[in-house]
Amino acid sequence: MSARVVVVGSANLDLVVTAPQLPRPGETVLGEDFRTVPGGKGANQAVAAARAGADCAFVGAVGADEFGQQLRDNLVAAGVDVRGLRTVPGPSGVALIGVDRAAENFIVVAPGANAALTDLDAADGAAIGAADVLLLQLEVPLTTVVEAAGRARAAGTTVVLNAAPAAPLPADLLGLVDVLVVNEHEAAVVAATAPGEPAVLLDALLELVPRVVLTLGARGAAYADRRGARLEIPAPRIAAVDTTAAGDAFTGALAVGWAERGAARDGDAVAAVLRWACAAGAACAQRPGASTALPDRAAIEDLYAATYRGAP
Ligand code: ADP
């Protein structure tokens, strides 16, 4: 049976324009090409989990506009169950993104419909309860994140929280997290420490949650838990083309691997799950684009086999 993953999170349409240089305040510059790309950490991680082989459901909100339809269609095309996706009055969430020739960018996010995801209903609760893993981020109202995590905990569903965008976490949420996934910047913000060595960040975060996965970009990922396990997983060596959404690919695949291998119960399984997630992140970074570069299961398996041959 496939791993069952539920994501409660955001969906945004990225409106991306490239330009020779970014405008200063008050300035207008002539841009080059324009494209729309489905995004939002929640939707991206749901698509990542579905492509990685999960039976994945998404709980979120889009607006009653064309962007909302585009976001919905994109999730459906990836095989994500959208029965928990609301259409609410007003605009969908958008991210306005400018990129210059040096790949420098500016991003302005208008949460739109994502801010209206304030309640979970009985069907959402049933889906969370029937899942192996609930995957959360911080782009929808915090009260909803806490409520979803509470329902998962009550039903014995594993709670994986990707604390992005970086924010300090309230105690009522920390107490419900089984696995925290953070990059180095997010780790420092959540732990309220200065950026530092991975081992120091992991120690600080274990004061808050029982298991921590720290992503380290081209260096791979590190893991620590309160039972004393410590792992460092090197990333596949690849020619990185565009690392946008690599973190989403990693986190979506981690949720799938965790659900499939029951990682909480077996130390070796955690290492295998981290390798699988690193393979997904790297496979995403090998291709241009953000959500369009999220790898499918075959691509993850290929890079996993090529990189970690001989490992469990
Ligand atoms: P974020 O984008 O959220 O800051 P990271 O940059 O740490 O996250 O990337 C997430 C994961 O994607 C890493 O842990 C790694 O497995 C993979 N990854 C990202 N960049 C590269 C790269 N240049 N080479 C290989 N793997 C990468």
Residues whose N, C-alpha, C, O or C-beta is under 5 A from the ligand:
A	BS01	ADP	N183 T215 L216 G217 A218 G220 A221 A235 P236 A240 T243 A246 G247 F250 A277 C278 G281 A282 A285
